[in-house]
Amino acid sequence: MSDQNPYEKLGVSEDASFDEIQDARNRLLEHPGSGDGNGLELIEAAYDAILMERLRMRQEGKIKVPERIRFPEMRVQSPPKESLSPRDHSPAWLQRMLDKPTLSDVLLPGAWYLGLSAISVFYTAGNDQILQMALVVGVGISIYFLNRKESKFGRAVLLTLFSLVIGLIAGGLISTSLLLQQIPFINLMPNQFSTVLTFILMWLISSFLR
């Protein structure tokens, strides 16, 4: 760069604001001058020299520099941040268990469990035997859909038994203590409610776990 004052090179006064300096730099970069082959480099050098001087003045407490100003030695692009899905934030063991089911993976077992739930609710003759048979069929359906995902029969059995036990216990507690006593128009026996709740839990596990 020549001995020309950097302020003179940009055509601004020494007390010019940062906005004025940047406007002058941008304007000169658009029209650097046809006769000067190094016009762009000289303009950038003058601009950097002014920023360095302003940085020194800021460090000495003489001026306050806006935070948006990036000085030459600080012009380092930060690496792009990777966008993470909510699932990426979950623990590794949970990611290994969760599945991304297709629509058919959700609807097909859902149709089976909807049918079993309808039988459990509306078929009253020999009620206990019907509920037991429905639960047996529901267990088989859950094991089948879980096993066909990764062919891990033991894992499918454990998850199914877990859903069976939790569903029956939770359904029994809810039906006897809260729900059915407070909502009289729900004409369900506690064992019927527990069975339906178990089918819902089996459907969720067989659809969204693997």
Summary of the structure (lengths in Angstrom):
residues: 210
radius of gyration: 36.0
end to end distance: 67.1
largest distance: 104.0
contacts: 525
relative contact order: 0.09
helix: 69%
strand: 1%
